[in-house]
């Protein structure tokens, strides 16, 4: 909204014309989100400690996780507040995309908040019932996908499916776009949620994923560049760069307090919101399948759980010492810091590979 009040002033003072540039607003969206985390992080941590909202360590996790008991959770409140405040100040709300992703992020945040509230405030051992949690995720995801399918932003590209390294769509999903989109969003939210098991692991990986998507959003929204790279041109998608940079800034700011040893955890409030944001961006800029590459570590975490469950039910044997896979490496003797940094390195490499697909096709 700040943008809508300030930019028109360029008629009286030319310097305000800088607000029309997405690059300018994107940088300051990230800076704003970081500063908000730095300012409100310490008092939030203090308040959560005073309320006794601390992490409960599961009995089936590695033994050294016992020292994390009591660490404040629900830090996702800080993440989402930083994102939405930043986008409120620097975003262009004449863009349907900006409104859609802001509302959807808040929707996923509400689901995560109630789950955390039941676990940490009401002392419920499992939070929201798994079925309720899944159904509400599906409902928010369905609202997003149905808007894209039936809403004013639908185009002839909406239902087309593109694959990395191939510049032409491989199939028109037609009505199957709806279940496909819902599955992608639900999968993305839960992938980040499953990865959020070590100090700073999920937040650090989100930084690499959202940085790649920020670049892709900017390029996809410029017709000449998109045509040169032979990628789908998505009118208005450049505005999503500002949202991506808000997420980037919030993740960096939160990581300041979440790095090992963590002073606060994001909880489901943060992980579901961040996962949902990533999934929605991939849908809006037609890079759905590229999420498998750019978010490869998240995919590996989910697959490790699926493989473990299927193997145990069918054969009575476990493939991994424990799932998600980051716990497997813990039980193999890797230190927590080593796992986190190595997963970050892999995440950074995959983000670079994903960016390379824009030209290698």
Secondary structure as GFF3:
##gff-version 3
##sequence-region A 1 361
A	DSSP	alpha_helix	2	6	.	.	.	ID=ss1
A	DSSP	three_ten_helix	7	11	.	.	.	ID=ss2
A	DSSP	three_ten_helix	14	20	.	.	.	ID=ss3
A	DSSP	alpha_helix	22	51	.	.	.	ID=ss4
A	DSSP	three_ten_helix	63	68	.	.	.	ID=ss5
A	DSSP	alpha_helix	76	90	.	.	.	ID=ss6
A	DSSP	alpha_helix	96	116	.	.	.	ID=ss7
A	DSSP	pi_helix	117	121	.	.	.	ID=ss8
A	DSSP	alpha_helix	130	150	.	.	.	ID=ss9
A	DSSP	beta_strand	160	161	.	.	.	ID=ss10
A	DSSP	beta_strand	171	172	.	.	.	ID=ss11
A	DSSP	alpha_helix	176	195	.	.	.	ID=ss12
A	DSSP	alpha_helix	201	220	.	.	.	ID=ss13
A	DSSP	alpha_helix	223	229	.	.	.	ID=ss14
A	DSSP	three_ten_helix	237	239	.	.	.	ID=ss15
A	DSSP	alpha_helix	240	258	.	.	.	ID=ss16
A	DSSP	alpha_helix	267	284	.	.	.	ID=ss17
A	DSSP	alpha_helix	291	294	.	.	.	ID=ss18
A	DSSP	alpha_helix	296	315	.	.	.	ID=ss19
A	DSSP	alpha_helix	325	331	.	.	.	ID=ss20
A	DSSP	alpha_helix	336	356	.	.	.	ID=ss21
###
